[in-house]
Amino acid sequence: MAYTTKTVEDVDVGGTAATYTAVPGTGSGNGFQIANDPAHRTIVDVDAAGGAVVVTLVTPGTDDGLAVADRTVTVGAGTHKFIPLRRNYKQSDGNNYLDFDVSASVTVAAIKVTAE
């Protein structure tokens, strides 16, 4: 299976009702790819409605010649966690890749915020 593209939504002044999408699969290479636009701050909201989930933010391996380890974030059962996508985790194609260890009852929204 390959990464599934998750659309990033704009937050506007009237508010935004984000679109949540079910996690497509588990393990390496089966999660989401999310565009990381350098003009905005992109944040994902992971909703673990069932059990806990571990989200892995996959790095390109190095940033400016220095090793960058993958980051893992645990989202507790029945909770949400907002995770900012960092620019040094961006792959050469401009996306951030997120892997999940559980897919059942896990949904994700991605939003971008522009500084005024």
N, C-alpha and C positions, 0 to 999 in steps of 0.2 A: 504494500500500500504506500502511497505517497502523501506528502503534506497536503492538507486542504486549505485553500485560501479563505481567510476570514476577513470580511469587509470591515474597514475602519470607518466609524461614523463620526461626523462633526458634532460638537456640542455647540448649540446656538443660544442666544440670549433668552429665548423663550423656553429653554429647557429641552432635553432630549430623552425620549423613551428608547433606550438602547435595545438592540435586537440580540437576543441570546441564541446561540447555536450549540447543539449537542456536540460533544467531543467525538470526532470520527473514529478514533481507535486508540490503542494503547501501545506503548513501547516506542523505540527509536524510529523516527521518520513517519509516524502515523498520526501526528497531531495537527496543529495549525501553523500556517505561515502567515505572518501579519506584516504588512508594509510599515516601514519605519521612515516617515517623512521628516527630514531634519528641520523643517520649518515649524513643526508641531511637537508637542509632547504626547506620546501615545501611551495609553493605559489600558490594561485588560482587567476585567472583573471576572474572576473565576467563582462560580457558584457550585458548591459541593452539596447539593440537596440531599444526597444519600450519605455514603460514607466519606471518610477523608480521602484526599487525593494529593499526590506529589506532582507538582508541575516542574519540568526541567526546561530552563531557558538555555537553548543550545548556542554556544559561542562559535565564532569562526576559528577558534584556536589561539590566535594571537591578535593583539592590537598594538600597532606601532612597534612590532618586534618583540613584545612581551607576551608571555603566556597568559591566557584568560581562561579560567576554569568555568565549566558550566555552572549555572546557579540553580539551586533547587528551592522551591517554596512549597511548604505544606499548608494546605487549606483544610481546616478541621471539618468534621462531619456537620452538616446543617448550617454551614457558614459561607460567607463571601469573603474574598480577599482581592483587593485592588493591587495590581502589580505594574509598576512603570517599566516600559521597555527602554532599555539603555542603548545608546548609539553604538557603544563598543561591543554590543552583542549582535549587531547587524551583520548579516552575511553579505557576500559579494554581490548578490542579486538585489540588495536593498531590503530584504525581509528579515524579521526575527522568526525563529522557529521555536515552537513550544511542543514538548512531548508530555504525555500524561501516563501515570501508572494505572489509572482507573478511568473508565469512560462512562459507566452506568451512573445516571443521575447527575452528570457534570455538564454544565453549560458555560459558555464563554461569550462575553461581549467585549468589543474593542472600540474605544473612543479616542479622539484626538482633541486636544485643547490648544488654541492659539493664544499666545500672550498678546494683550493689547498695549 
